[in-house]
Structures are given as structure tokens and as C-alpha cells.
Amino acid sequence: MSKYAKGDMTPVVPRRFRSIFFMLVSCFALWGLLNNMTDNLVPAFKNIFTIPQEQAALVQVAFYGAYAVLAIFASILIEEFSYKKGVLIGLGVYIAGALAYIPACIHQSFEIYFIAIFVVACGCSVLETTCNPYVISLGPEKTAVRRLNFAQAFNPVGSICGILLAQQLILSNLNPATADERAAMPAEQLKNIVHTELFWVCAPYVGLCGIAFLIWIFFLRAKDTQETTNTSEQPEKQGNGSGLRVLIAAFFAIVPLVVLYFIFPDMDKVTWVLLGTLGPIIYLFLIGDYRSMLFSLLRQPRYWCGVIAQFFYVGVQIAAWTYLNVYCCKELGVTPAKAATYYLISLILFIACRWVATYYMKKFNPASMMSLFAIGAIATCAGTIYLPSTTLFSIGGLDFSPNVICLIAMSGCMSLMFPTIYGIALGGLNQRDVKLGAAGLIMAILGGALITPWMAGIIGDAESGWLFLTSAFDNTWDTNLGTSSAAVRASFIVPAICFAVVLLYSLIFRKPTTSSDK
């Protein structure tokens, strides 16, 4: 990637901020690793706990629902204190959640895993809410979108590591027994099998605590960036340091969830997450200056439309990657561990396309580029739904058919969307509103919690209304995978709808912001 913006010699990351920048990049890689390793828990838990697709999808409800619940708290934390403290707290919460995998393994409890995954994702929410605007702040605004795309390019590097860990440690250690075979096993034999499987689920999450702790030590010892310079390039303004405000914000984020969880233990988990997001929003309305920031953001169509676009983009990314494994298992007849290799190829393409897109953003309008990628993504959805599973060629024992090639190509089309939507939505905002604006864009990650179950509902329903799209395909039910060829194909109408929303946003807001927009 060229390190200079088009037309001048302005560095994308000023030299004084490079050590902080590259340690922030390690945080991008960490949550990318966690995101994609968690995607593989859906098929893993379906097998381990012999539960339906819809219940297994609660893994994503826990993970991405936590982003929505904690994002506002994180924005208040960095507003009142600093980006540095946001990173420290985010890493600390992740470590606490990862350690909770140990009792979940011991008790063989899906419910404890649900809570542990939620806490891990709370840490990731604080990290993302902090790190994205932190990266934007480390240099001039005119290179902000490229700088964020550069940092985000390391996110899928972590994702590849997550897929490899999931493939080699989690999926490869799943017992091949089907749901029917597990049901017929003696209780003690099944318990021993499940214990071994859950041990390998637990191991990588707990092991990553060591890496997270090293990053935590770096930021603990690092100076806040506002102390490094008094120039106009100062990347952040110290907040008011009101610990009381931060504590109250934490109360509004956490207490409603805990109360609802214990008073209504049978509440639908999607409803639980949605109700949990109300607490932080109510807090914003109660505090005058935050209320004014919120209203200021809502007066910016570029921003709130960006939140909507981000909701659908994150939803499609998580849903498509979560069920790529199921699609390959059904259409190609491979095992979950082998299907993870197709996922890995998709991530490699995702990374390559993001690096290429980041380079060409110095020559072309990012929004215009995103519109072309969105059109390509919609076309790949059509290919995934309608093209045949006939093998065209094989490489290294992997078969490639037209529909699976389209499924893999979809990842390349997604590559530039998250950071580009993020940069466009925050473009033109004053520094007072950026931190809360960042929280709204991270809350949009809730799309992963809501759109994944929508797609799961189609995959797991032999009589889904969407099956009229794939009436020409076999609807014979596979009891082990919990789907049919017609159902798994029809489910990819959901990504097509989501990409259409992203396309609309990129077309409406393709004009870059100027200083007059602020």
C-alpha cells in the first residue's frame, strides 16, 4: 500500500503515532480472530449439544448482541477518560469472559457458554468502539478512510488464524457420531465425548488470554496520545474524567440485562438483547450533553443512514460466513472440518481484495468503489442460489463447483464495506460527536445477532416461504445437518437483500464530505 495520500506527501500515519497504531492493529487482529472462531461454534455446538440450527445460532445472538449493549458505555468511557483506558478495559473484559469458558466446559452447559460468549463480546465491543475512532484520530482527516481500511486489513489476518484454530482444535476434534447415534449412547459415554469436544472449544479462548494480557501491558505503560503532542494533529481530547458518569452508564448497560435474565429465564434471547439495548439509550436521554450529541447525530442523514447500512452489512457478513460451512457440507458432501477450508479460502480472498481496494482508494472515490462491490456481491448471491454443484475442477482434494465459487467470491465483494461505511458515516462530524457516533456504528453490529437467526430460520425450515425461489432444487431433509439443498440455497436471499441496502447507501452518499459539512 502506498503510504501517501493522492496529490501530496502527507503520511497516512504520522511517525509519532506509529507504535500506538501498530499495537491497535493487533487489537483489530484479535477481535477478527475471535469473530471467526466464534462463527465455527455454531456448527460445533449444534453437534455437541445436539440442538437445532435456530438454537445454535444463539451463539451469534450472544456475540453480536453484546456489541449493541456495550457500545454506548464504551463511547462514554472514552469521552470521559481516553482511548487508552477504553483499550485497557476492553481487553480486561475479554480476559474475564474467556476464563468463564472453563466452568462452561466443566458443567457441559450451553447456557454458561452463552454468558461467557456474551462477556467476551462485551470486551470486543469496548475494543472496537475505542479502536476505530482511535485509528481515525491518528492523522489528518483526508486520509482517515484509508488509514482505517489499512488497520482493518489486519482484521481478516486474525480471522484466518481464528478459522485455522477452529478447524484444527475445535472442528477436527468433534466426534463424528450423528445426532441419532448420540441419542442412543449410554449417558456416561456421551458425557465423556462431550467433555473432550468442549475441552477443545475452551482451549483456544483461554490460551488467547496470554496474548491479550501482553497487549494490555503495552497500553498500560504507553502514554495517552494527547500527551504526545500539542500540535493541530493532536488525535484526541481528554474527557472530563467523570468516573461517576462511567459507573452510571455501566449500571444502565448491565443491570437491566442481569435483572431480565434472572426474572425471565425463559425469555427469547433475541428479545433479551433488544431490551438490553434500551438501558444505554435511556441513559443518553437523561444526560443533557449526551442527549444533544445524539440529536446532533440524528440530524445528519449521512450518519444515521450509515448506521442502517452497517447493520445490514455486519448482518450479511456474519450470517453468510456462519452458514458457509453448512452450505459446503450440504452441496459438496464434505465434513465440517473440510468445509472450514473453503471458509479459509474466502478469508484469504477477503484480505487480498481489502488490500487492493485500500490501495485504489487513493485514486477512486471509496463510495463509488463500494457500489461496484455491492453489485458484484448481489450477483454472487444469485450464483450461490441458482448455479449447480457440479465439480468444475479440484485442487488439493477440494472440489470447486460454480455455486461454491460464487459463495467464496462473495467474501471478496464484502472486503471494503465495513471500514468504508464507517469512514463515510463519520465523515464531516465534529470531534464532539465522533465518539458517540462511533458507538452507534458499533451498535449496528447487532445486525449479526438478528440477521443470522433470520437466515437460520430459512435454512432450518422445510416449509419456508422463501422456498418458492428454489423450487427446482431437492428439498429432501437432511436430519444431521438440519436442512435441505433447496432451503440452504434459498437462505442466500437474505445476503442479497442486505447487499442491496449497502448499494443504496453508497449511491446516495457517494459525494465526499468537505469542511463545510462540519
TAJO-V92469 format. One line per field, one symbol per residue. ss: DSSP state (H for helix, E for strand, - for the rest). phi: phi as a letter, one per 20 degrees, with the letter a starting at -180 (. if undefined). psi: psi as a letter, one per 40 degrees, with the letter a starting at -180 (. if undefined). A space follows every 10 residues. Layout:
ss=???
phi=???
psi=???
This chain:
ss=---E------ E---HHHHHH HHHHHHHHHH HHHHHHHHHH HHHHHHHH-- --HHHH-HHH HHHHHHHHHH HHHHHHHHHH --HHHHHHHH HHHHHHHHH- HHHHHHH--H HHHHHHHHHH HHHHHHHHHH HHHHHHH--- HHHHHHHHHH HH--HHHHHH HHHHHHHHHH HHH-----HH HHH---HHHH HHHHHHHHHH HHHHHHH-HH HHHHHHHHHH H---HHH--- ---------- --HHHHHHHH HHHHHHHHHH HHH-----HH HHHHHHHHHH HHHHHH-HHH HHHHHHHH-- HHHHHHHHHH HHHHHHHHHH HHHHHHHHHH HH---HHHHH HHHHHHHHHH HHHHHHHHHH -----HHHHH HHHHHHHHHH HHHHHH---- EEEEE--EEE EHHHHHHHHH HHHH--HHHH HHHHHH---- HHHHHHHHHH HHH--HHHHH HHHHHHHHH- ----HHHHHH -------E-- --E-HHHHHH --HHHHHHHH HHHHHHHH-- ----HHH-
phi=.fedffnbdf ffcggfdfff gfffgffgff ffffgeffgf fffffgffel dfgfffffgf fffeffgffe ffgfffgffe dafgfffffg fffggfffff ffffffeldf fffgfffffg fffffffffe fffgfgfeqf ffdfffffff fffeffffff fffffffede ffdfffgfff fffeffgfff ffffffffgf ffgfffffgf fffffgfgff efffffeebd efegebdfff meffffffff gfeefgffff fefcfefgff fgffffffgf fgggfedgff ffffffffed ggffffffff gfffgfffff ffdgffgfff edmefgffff fffffffffg fgffffffff ffdcfgffff ffffffffff fffffdffef feacclndec dgfffffffg ffffgefgff ggfffefnff ffefffffff ffgffggffd fgffffffge cfcgfffffc fedfdfeeff emacffffff feffgfffff ffgfffffdf fffcgfff
psi=hieiiheafh idhideeddd dddddddddd ddddddddde ddddddddeg iiddddeddd ddddddddde dddddddddd cidddddddd ddddddddde ddddddefhd dddddddddd dddddddddd ddddddefai deeddddddd dddededddd dddddddddc deehhehidd dddeiidddd ddddddddde dddddddedd dddddddddd diiideeeie ieehdihhae fgdddddddd dddddddddd dddgdehhdd ddddddeddd ddddddhddd dddddddeeg dddddddddd dddddddddd ddeddddddd defiiddddd dddddddddd ddddddddde eedihddddd dddddddddd ddddddiieh hdiihfehih iddddddddd dddededddd dddddeheii ddeddddddd dddeeddddd ddddddddde hefideeddf deihfhhhdd efiidddddd dedddddddd ddddddddfe hiiidee.
